[in-house]
């Protein structure tokens, strides 16, 4: 601006020296000089007005960048906390974990009852005396009582087969060792034949397949959640650090907007003598603008952070729904109406239920991401 004014002064001096080169002086020269000065004053006024408008525009731009940037950072932090909490308190997981439980009756049966019934159906085929049959039943019941909380249930079934395989009968007999000595001998026999185990295993195989599939789905889900936590651990630290730096200038637990208004002295900005340049370029404001312009890469990672978590949940939901509709309904003992009801409950968790004013399980994540992207778009338009 100073350079432009110097150039204009030189122009005025040039006009005043016209008479030295034969240009008539007197009234005509004075009139020309007055006109030229008036023009130059108007140019200066316009330049000053342009600079003022530029300072004002930069002031307003910085204000909007900081307001939107702080809101983005706060929303990202809230979204991170929400998803991090959902990793350990997942409503979908809580609904489904019950069916992968040996004492659950969510599908119309309890695993213990199924095993005992299958055993009872086959026990008559085993060449056992009644006391031994009773002991086998009791041993199986005791085994269940001790391991009924075993997770996953497929391990319980493995333990049952191991227990059957080691079941023995005992028969005492006296054997003469000599003319004056007898010995008490106990014969140990394993009456559980290979054919029995194969038959018993074949009858329980549908349940073994069912619980094995549930186990694989749960393991995959838990591993995906763990990997999600590891992958974004440094990102969460970056958000925390950025929030801490901004908190040194703006109390994020209060109304950030009100504090930024005070920081910019926005209520007095309509005054004729308000210095937009001085107010808009304080060190505090410049630092906040710098922080808020750094959100572009962080929002890009937040988008991936959110979408990855939604995909993990969605895969878990779809995998379990497929097992319920196919494998569970193929079980010899089950209740199809309970299976259908559980599938419907899962659908409502996935898609929401307008009648009960229930949102889909991923609705809040998507809504927050949409809000953040809208604010980021506003900042992008303001970037020089």
VEXPA-810675 format. One record per residue (C-alpha): residue number from 1; residue in one letter; x negated, y, z. Coordinates in Angstrom, 2 decimals, m for minus. Example, Ala and Ser with C-alpha at 12.3 -4.5 7.8 and 13.67 -1.06 7.14 Angstrom:
2
PT   seq   type         x         y         z
PT     1      a    m12.30     m4.50      7.80
PT     2      s    m13.67     m1.06      7.14
END
This chain:
384
PT   seq   type         x         y         z
PT     1      x      0.00      0.00      0.00
PT     2      x     m2.87      2.42      0.87
PT     3      x     m4.51      1.74     m2.50
PT     4      x     m1.29      2.59     m4.32
PT     5      x     m0.93      5.89     m2.42
PT     6      x     m4.55      6.86     m3.26
PT     7      x     m3.82      6.25     m6.93
PT     8      x     m0.78      8.50     m6.74
PT     9      x     m2.78     11.32     m5.12
PT    10      x     m5.32     11.11     m7.93
PT    11      x     m2.46     11.42    m10.40
PT    12      x     m1.26     14.62     m8.68
PT    13      x     m4.76     16.16     m8.81
PT    14      x     m4.97     15.30    m12.49
PT    15      x     m1.72     17.11    m13.20
PT    16      x     m2.92     20.22    m11.32
PT    17      x     m5.99     20.40    m13.54
PT    18      x     m4.20     20.56    m16.89
PT    19      x     m5.00     24.30    m17.32
PT    20      x     m8.70     23.50    m17.59
PT    21      x     m8.05     21.75    m20.92
PT    22      x     m6.09     24.48    m22.62
PT    23      x     m2.65     23.63    m21.28
PT    24      x     m0.72     26.85    m20.57
PT    25      x     m0.52     27.74    m16.89
PT    26      x      1.98     29.90    m15.13
PT    27      x      5.61     29.02    m14.59
PT    28      x      5.65     26.09    m17.04
PT    29      x      2.72     24.43    m15.31
PT    30      x      4.26     24.95    m11.89
PT    31      x      7.54     23.45    m13.04
PT    32      x      5.75     20.43    m14.48
PT    33      x      3.77     20.02    m11.29
PT    34      x      6.86     20.16     m9.09
PT    35      x      8.57     17.59    m11.28
PT    36      x      5.58     15.25    m11.21
PT    37      x      5.26     15.52     m7.43
PT    38      x      8.95     14.78     m7.06
PT    39      x      8.55     11.70     m9.22
PT    40      x      5.56     10.54     m7.19
PT    41      x      7.42     11.06     m3.93
PT    42      x     10.24      8.90     m5.25
PT    43      x      7.79      6.19     m6.26
PT    44      x      6.22      6.30     m2.79
PT    45      x      9.63      6.16     m1.18
PT    46      x     10.59      3.16     m3.29
PT    47      x      7.32      1.39     m2.48
PT    48      x      7.79      2.04      1.23
PT    49      x     11.36      0.77      0.99
PT    50      x     10.17     m2.34     m0.87
PT    51      x      7.52     m3.01      1.77
PT    52      x     10.09     m2.54      4.53
PT    53      x     12.46     m4.94      2.82
PT    54      x      9.62     m7.43      2.37
PT    55      x      8.73     m7.22      6.06
PT    56      x     12.39     m7.61      6.98
PT    57      x     12.81    m10.60      4.66
PT    58      x      9.70    m12.26      6.12
PT    59      x     10.99    m11.53      9.63
PT    60      x     14.38    m13.12      8.85
PT    61      x     12.71    m16.05      7.08
PT    62      x     10.50    m16.82     10.06
PT    63      x     13.47    m16.61     12.39
PT    64      x     15.45    m19.14     10.35
PT    65      x     12.43    m21.47      9.99
PT    66      x     11.89    m21.54     13.76
PT    67      x     15.58    m22.02     14.63
PT    68      x     16.02    m24.89     12.15
PT    69      x     12.61    m26.39     12.91
PT    70      x     13.22    m26.54     16.66
PT    71      x     16.64    m28.09     16.10
PT    72      x     15.08    m30.72     13.82
PT    73      x     12.43    m31.57     16.40
PT    74      x     15.02    m31.84     19.17
PT    75      x     17.25    m34.06     17.03
PT    76      x     14.35    m36.30     16.04
PT    77      x     13.41    m36.71     19.70
PT    78      x     17.01    m37.55     20.64
PT    79      x     17.26    m39.99     17.72
PT    80      x     14.00    m41.68     18.70
PT    81      x     15.23    m42.10     22.29
PT    82      x     18.57    m43.47     21.07
PT    83      x     17.01    m46.06     18.78
PT    84      x     14.33    m46.98     21.33
PT    85      x     17.09    m47.60     23.87
PT    86      x     19.09    m49.62     21.34
PT    87      x     16.12    m51.93     20.85
PT    88      x     16.53    m53.17     24.43
PT    89      x     20.26    m52.57     24.95
PT    90      x     21.56    m53.68     21.58
PT    91      x     25.34    m54.14     21.67
PT    92      x     25.23    m56.46     18.67
PT    93      x     22.59    m58.62     20.34
PT    94      x     24.57    m58.77     23.59
PT    95      x     27.63    m59.95     21.71
PT    96      x     25.75    m62.69     19.89
PT    97      x     23.38    m63.90     22.59
PT    98      x     26.28    m65.53     24.39
PT    99      x     26.84    m68.13     21.69
PT   100      x     23.20    m69.23     21.91
PT   101      x     23.73    m70.38     25.49
PT   102      x     24.32    m73.97     26.69
PT   103      x     27.12    m72.89     29.06
PT   104      x     28.92    m70.70     26.52
PT   105      x     32.48    m71.49     25.46
PT   106      x     32.61    m68.67     22.93
PT   107      x     33.10    m71.14     20.05
PT   108      x     35.53    m73.44     21.81
PT   109      x     33.09    m75.92     23.35
PT   110      x     30.40    m76.19     25.98
PT   111      x     27.25    m78.01     24.95
PT   112      x     27.16    m80.07     28.15
PT   113      x     30.65    m81.42     27.49
PT   114      x     29.75    m82.28     23.90
PT   115      x     26.65    m84.24     24.94
PT   116      x     28.42    m86.09     27.76
PT   117      x     31.34    m87.01     25.51
PT   118      x     28.98    m88.25     22.80
PT   119      x     27.07    m90.27     25.39
PT   120      x     30.28    m91.76     26.78
PT   121      x     31.38    m92.76     23.28
PT   122      x     28.13    m94.72     22.86
PT   123      x     27.32    m95.92     26.33
PT   124      x     29.55    m98.97     25.97
PT   125      x     27.30   m100.18     23.18
PT   126      x     24.31   m100.35     25.49
PT   127      x     23.77   m103.72     27.23
PT   128      x     23.91   m102.33     30.79
PT   129      x     25.40   m103.48     34.06
PT   130      x     27.99   m101.05     35.45
PT   131      x     25.70    m99.70     38.19
PT   132      x     23.13    m98.85     35.54
PT   133      x     25.77    m97.22     33.33
PT   134      x     26.81    m95.09     36.29
PT   135      x     23.20    m94.19     36.99
PT   136      x     22.68    m93.16     33.34
PT   137      x     25.74    m90.91     33.48
PT   138      x     24.59    m89.41     36.75
PT   139      x     21.05    m88.89     35.48
PT   140      x     22.39    m87.03     32.42
PT   141      x     24.66    m84.84     34.57
PT   142      x     21.81    m84.03     36.94
PT   143      x     19.58    m83.23     33.99
PT   144      x     22.15    m80.75     32.67
PT   145      x     22.62    m79.17     36.07
PT   146      x     18.91    m78.51     36.35
PT   147      x     18.53    m77.17     32.82
PT   148      x     21.93    m75.67     32.05
PT   149      x     20.43    m72.19     31.80
PT   150      x     17.73    m73.33     29.40
PT   151      x     17.28    m70.97     26.48
PT   152      x     17.50    m71.69     23.64
PT   153      x     19.86    m74.71     23.88
PT   154      x     17.96    m76.64     21.21
PT   155      x     15.26    m77.16     23.85
PT   156      x     17.88    m78.66     26.12
PT   157      x     18.85    m81.18     23.46
PT   158      x     15.20    m82.11     23.01
PT   159      x     14.95    m82.69     26.76
PT   160      x     18.07    m84.90     26.72
PT   161      x     16.57    m87.22     24.12
PT   162      x     13.36    m87.38     26.08
PT   163      x     15.33    m88.32     29.20
PT   164      x     17.23    m91.06     27.41
PT   165      x     14.05    m92.49     25.97
PT   166      x     12.54    m92.87     29.44
PT   167      x     15.63    m94.42     31.08
PT   168      x     14.77    m97.78     32.62
PT   169      x     16.60   m100.57     34.42
PT   170      x     15.05   m102.49     37.29
PT   171      x     15.58   m106.13     38.24
PT   172      x     13.90   m107.74     41.22
PT   173      x     12.88   m111.40     41.32
PT   174      x     10.79   m113.59     43.55
PT   175      x      7.88   m115.39     42.01
PT   176      x      6.09   m118.24     43.84
PT   177      x      2.42   m117.55     44.03
PT   178      x      1.46   m120.81     45.82
PT   179      x      2.69   m123.36     48.27
PT   180      x      2.73   m120.85     51.08
PT   181      x      3.14   m117.48     49.27
PT   182      x      5.86   m115.77     47.26
PT   183      x      5.71   m112.39     45.49
PT   184      x      8.49   m109.88     44.85
PT   185      x      8.37   m108.86     41.21
PT   186      x     10.35   m105.93     39.72
PT   187      x     10.97   m106.21     36.00
PT   188      x     11.29   m102.80     34.28
PT   189      x     13.23   m102.70     31.04
PT   190      x     14.09    m99.85     28.69
PT   191      x     17.59   m100.64     27.36
PT   192      x     17.80    m97.54     25.14
PT   193      x     17.00    m98.90     21.75
PT   194      x     15.81    m97.05     18.71
PT   195      x     19.15    m97.68     17.00
PT   196      x     20.97    m96.07     19.94
PT   197      x     18.76    m92.98     19.79
PT   198      x     19.20    m92.69     16.02
PT   199      x     22.98    m92.96     16.34
PT   200      x     23.11    m90.52     19.26
PT   201      x     20.82    m88.09     17.41
PT   202      x     22.93    m88.35     14.25
PT   203      x     26.12    m87.48     16.13
PT   204      x     24.50    m84.46     17.78
PT   205      x     22.58    m83.40     14.66
PT   206      x     25.15    m80.73     13.61
PT   207      x     24.68    m79.03     17.01
PT   208      x     20.91    m79.33     16.75
PT   209      x     21.03    m77.64     13.33
PT   210      x     23.41    m74.95     14.61
PT   211      x     21.33    m73.99     17.65
PT   212      x     18.12    m74.23     15.67
PT   213      x     19.48    m71.72     13.15
PT   214      x     20.55    m69.39     15.95
PT   215      x     17.12    m69.72     17.50
PT   216      x     15.40    m68.78     14.23
PT   217      x     17.66    m65.75     13.78
PT   218      x     17.04    m64.56     17.33
PT   219      x     13.29    m65.03     17.02
PT   220      x     13.25    m63.16     13.73
PT   221      x     15.32    m60.34     15.21
PT   222      x     13.20    m60.00     18.33
PT   223      x      9.99    m60.10     16.29
PT   224      x     11.32    m57.43     13.91
PT   225      x     12.21    m55.17     16.85
PT   226      x      8.75    m55.67     18.33
PT   227      x      7.06    m54.87     15.00
PT   228      x      9.27    m51.79     14.64
PT   229      x      8.11    m50.57     18.04
PT   230      x      4.44    m51.18     17.21
PT   231      x      4.61    m49.60     13.75
PT   232      x      6.11    m46.33     15.00
PT   233      x      4.33    m46.03     18.33
PT   234      x      1.95    m43.34     17.04
PT   235      x      4.84    m41.49     15.40
PT   236      x      6.71    m41.31     18.69
PT   237      x      3.55    m39.93     20.28
PT   238      x      3.33    m37.24     17.56
PT   239      x      6.90    m36.12     18.24
PT   240      x      6.24    m36.04     21.96
PT   241      x      3.08    m33.97     21.46
PT   242      x      4.80    m31.52     19.10
PT   243      x      7.66    m31.12     21.54
PT   244      x      5.22    m30.41     24.34
PT   245      x      3.46    m27.70     22.32
PT   246      x      6.73    m25.98     21.44
PT   247      x      7.90    m26.28     25.05
PT   248      x      5.02    m24.03     26.04
PT   249      x      6.81    m21.23     24.17
PT   250      x     10.47    m22.28     24.18
PT   251      x     12.27    m24.17     26.95
PT   252      x     13.80    m27.03     24.92
PT   253      x     16.04    m28.13     27.78
PT   254      x     17.90    m24.82     27.48
PT   255      x     19.43    m23.03     24.51
PT   256      x     16.61    m22.75     21.99
PT   257      x     18.64    m20.41     19.78
PT   258      x     19.12    m17.83     22.54
PT   259      x     15.42    m17.91     23.37
PT   260      x     14.39    m17.44     19.73
PT   261      x     16.81    m14.50     19.42
PT   262      x     15.10    m12.90     22.42
PT   263      x     11.68    m13.71     21.01
PT   264      x     12.52    m11.88     17.77
PT   265      x     14.41     m9.11     19.61
PT   266      x     17.14     m9.81     17.08
PT   267      x     19.80     m7.71     18.87
PT   268      x     17.76     m4.55     18.26
PT   269      x     16.74     m5.37     14.69
PT   270      x     19.43     m3.11     13.22
PT   271      x     17.74      0.02     14.63
PT   272      x     16.34      2.38     11.97
PT   273      x     12.87      2.41     13.50
PT   274      x     12.66     m1.35     14.14
PT   275      x      9.21     m2.64     13.17
PT   276      x      9.94     m5.95     11.42
PT   277      x      6.29     m6.52     10.55
PT   278      x      4.96     m6.08     14.09
PT   279      x      7.71     m8.16     15.68
PT   280      x      7.73    m10.91     13.07
PT   281      x      3.98    m11.48     13.06
PT   282      x      3.17    m11.88     16.74
PT   283      x      0.84    m14.77     17.57
PT   284      x      3.63    m16.58     19.38
PT   285      x      5.95    m16.43     16.38
PT   286      x      3.20    m17.36     13.91
PT   287      x      2.34    m20.45     15.97
PT   288      x      5.99    m21.50     16.17
PT   289      x      6.37    m21.06     12.41
PT   290      x      3.32    m23.26     11.90
PT   291      x      4.72    m25.99     14.16
PT   292      x      8.11    m25.89     12.45
PT   293      x      6.65    m26.07      8.96
PT   294      x      4.93    m29.32      9.98
PT   295      x      8.25    m31.17     10.26
PT   296      x      8.42    m32.24      6.60
PT   297      x      6.15    m35.27      6.94
PT   298      x      7.62    m36.09     10.35
PT   299      x     11.16    m36.05      8.98
PT   300      x     10.06    m38.33      6.16
PT   301      x      8.75    m40.81      8.76
PT   302      x     11.88    m40.37     10.89
PT   303      x     13.98    m41.30      7.86
PT   304      x     11.99    m44.51      7.43
PT   305      x     12.03    m45.13     11.21
PT   306      x     15.84    m44.92     11.24
PT   307      x     16.43    m46.86      8.02
PT   308      x     14.10    m49.68      9.10
PT   309      x     16.01    m50.08     12.37
PT   310      x     19.38    m50.10     10.58
PT   311      x     18.08    m52.80      8.19
PT   312      x     16.90    m54.93     11.13
PT   313      x     20.32    m54.70     12.76
PT   314      x     22.11    m55.36      9.49
PT   315      x     20.02    m58.48      8.76
PT   316      x     20.75    m59.80     12.26
PT   317      x     24.47    m59.19     11.81
PT   318      x     24.66    m60.81      8.37
PT   319      x     22.56    m63.83      9.38
PT   320      x     24.70    m64.59     12.41
PT   321      x     27.91    m64.07     10.47
PT   322      x     26.73    m66.59      7.86
PT   323      x     25.91    m69.16     10.57
PT   324      x     29.32    m68.68     12.20
PT   325      x     31.28    m69.01      8.97
PT   326      x     29.33    m72.00      7.67
PT   327      x     27.37    m73.97     10.25
PT   328      x     29.59    m73.36     13.29
PT   329      x     32.72    m74.36     11.41
PT   330      x     31.03    m77.62     10.40
PT   331      x     30.58    m78.73     14.02
PT   332      x     32.60    m81.81     15.02
PT   333      x     33.89    m80.10     18.17
PT   334      x     34.70    m76.39     17.91
PT   335      x     37.60    m73.92     17.86
PT   336      x     37.96    m72.22     14.49
PT   337      x     40.22    m69.53     15.92
PT   338      x     37.51    m68.50     18.40
PT   339      x     34.90    m68.50     15.64
PT   340      x     37.14    m66.30     13.49
PT   341      x     37.72    m63.94     16.42
PT   342      x     33.99    m63.62     17.08
PT   343      x     33.39    m62.91     13.39
PT   344      x     36.08    m60.22     13.52
PT   345      x     34.48    m58.69     16.62
PT   346      x     31.16    m58.55     14.77
PT   347      x     32.81    m56.90     11.76
PT   348      x     34.27    m54.22     14.01
PT   349      x     30.88    m53.58     15.57
PT   350      x     29.37    m53.34     12.10
PT   351      x     32.05    m51.27     10.36
PT   352      x     33.88    m49.61     13.24
PT   353      x     37.56    m49.75     14.14
PT   354      x     39.63    m46.62     13.41
PT   355      x     42.59    m47.91     15.45
PT   356      x     40.48    m47.93     18.63
PT   357      x     38.43    m44.89     17.57
PT   358      x     35.27    m47.02     17.51
PT   359      x     32.40    m46.02     15.24
PT   360      x     30.18    m48.46     13.35
PT   361      x     27.06    m49.53     15.25
PT   362      x     24.81    m47.54     12.90
PT   363      x     27.08    m44.48     12.49
PT   364      x     25.31    m42.30     15.04
PT   365      x     21.88    m43.02     13.50
PT   366      x     23.10    m42.15     10.01
PT   367      x     24.91    m39.02     11.18
PT   368      x     21.86    m37.70     12.99
PT   369      x     19.64    m38.39      9.97
PT   370      x     22.11    m36.52      7.74
PT   371      x     22.06    m33.52     10.09
PT   372      x     18.24    m33.47     10.19
PT   373      x     17.95    m33.65      6.39
PT   374      x     20.43    m30.77      6.00
PT   375      x     18.32    m28.55      8.29
PT   376      x     15.15    m29.62      6.49
PT   377      x     16.72    m28.59      3.18
PT   378      x     17.43    m25.15      4.68
PT   379      x     13.77    m24.79      5.73
PT   380      x     12.54    m25.96      2.34
PT   381      x     14.46    m23.17      0.65
PT   382      x     12.76    m20.65      2.93
PT   383      x      9.21    m21.82      2.27
PT   384      x      7.16    m19.34      0.28
END
